[in-house]
Amino acid sequence: MLTLSTEIEKHIKKLVNPLKEGNDLKEALKLKLTKKEFKLLKAWSDGTDIEELQKQLNLDEERYGELSAKLIKKLNQEKIKQDICI
């Protein structure tokens, strides 16, 4: 789970409080993100190859870019930050 936290911290511009840990973080993310967004974030943290990830999620390059941008934008929303932080 440490890698998931690290991946989230890379995409959040300003993080005031520390992130929740382990299953608490996963559960908070599952409530706030779509299944594809959560799978995308998890795959990023696992270091999955982009082409393999696109195949797994059945996304073309354009849709992958849109989903990535939407995910990063969501992670930077204050309400979501409050829910995933301690």
Stockholm file with secondary structure:
# STOCKHOLM 1.0

chainA/1-86         MLTLSTEIEKHIKKLVNPLKEGNDLKEALKLKLTKKEFKLLKAWSDGTDIEELQKQLNLDEERYGELSAKLIKKLNQEKIKQDICI
#=GR chainA/1-86 SS CHHHHHHHHHHCSCCCSCBCCHHHHHHHHHHHSCHHHHHHHHHHHHTCCHHHHHHHHTCCHHHHHHHHHHHHHHHTSHHHHHHHBC
#=GC SS_cons        CHHHHHHHHHHCSCCCSCBCCHHHHHHHHHHHSCHHHHHHHHHHHHTCCHHHHHHHHTCCHHHHHHHHHHHHHHHTSHHHHHHHBC
//
